[in-house]
Amino acid sequence: MEQSYVKIIRDLREDHDLTQQQVADYLGTSQTMYARYERGANELPIHHLIALAKLYRCSTDALLGLNAQRK
């Protein structure tokens, strides 16, 4: 079952023992805006998606919950 990217980015942040402020600083945004991404109140911009993939050393597909191979 596919997971929502909002849950994935929150889980990854927590798994890496990072605060919202630390991730926001990495992205060059405010903690408030990053919290809105994690709640799904704002959509994650593609440049932040790419930056998070680099931070967590995973693919953008993994962040988006698109791990399943297409048929």
C-alpha positions in Angstrom: 0.0 0.0 0.0 1.3 3.4 -0.9 2.0 5.9 1.8 1.4 9.6 1.6 4.6 11.7 1.2 3.6 13.8 4.2 3.9 10.7 6.4 7.1 9.6 4.7 8.9 12.9 5.2 7.8 13.1 8.8 8.9 9.5 9.5 12.2 10.0 7.8 12.9 13.1 9.8 12.1 11.3 13.0 14.1 8.3 12.1 17.1 10.6 11.5 16.6 12.3 14.9 16.1 15.7 13.2 13.9 18.5 14.3 11.6 20.4 11.9 13.8 23.4 12.4 17.0 21.5 11.4 15.3 20.3 8.2 13.8 23.7 7.5 17.3 25.2 7.9 18.7 22.6 5.4 16.0 23.5 2.9 16.4 27.3 3.5 12.8 27.7 4.6 11.1 28.5 7.9 10.1 25.8 10.5 6.5 27.0 10.1 6.5 26.3 6.3 8.2 22.9 6.8 5.6 22.0 9.4 2.9 22.8 6.8 4.6 20.4 4.4 4.5 17.6 7.0 0.8 18.3 7.7 0.0 18.4 4.0 -1.3 22.0 4.3 1.2 23.1 1.6 2.5 21.0 -1.2 6.2 20.3 -1.2 8.0 22.2 -4.0 10.1 20.0 -6.3 13.4 21.7 -5.3 12.6 20.8 -1.7 11.7 17.2 -2.7 15.1 16.9 -4.4 16.9 18.4 -1.4 15.2 15.9 1.0 16.1 13.0 -1.3 19.8 14.1 -1.0 19.5 14.7 2.8 18.0 11.2 3.4 20.0 9.5 0.6 17.0 8.0 -1.1 15.1 8.4 -4.3 12.4 10.9 -4.9 10.1 8.0 -5.7 10.8 6.6 -2.2 9.9 10.0 -0.7 6.7 10.1 -2.8 5.7 6.6 -1.9 6.1 5.3 -5.4 8.4 2.4 -4.7 6.2 -0.2 -6.5 7.4 -1.0 -10.0 5.2 -0.1 -12.9 3.7 -2.9 -14.9 
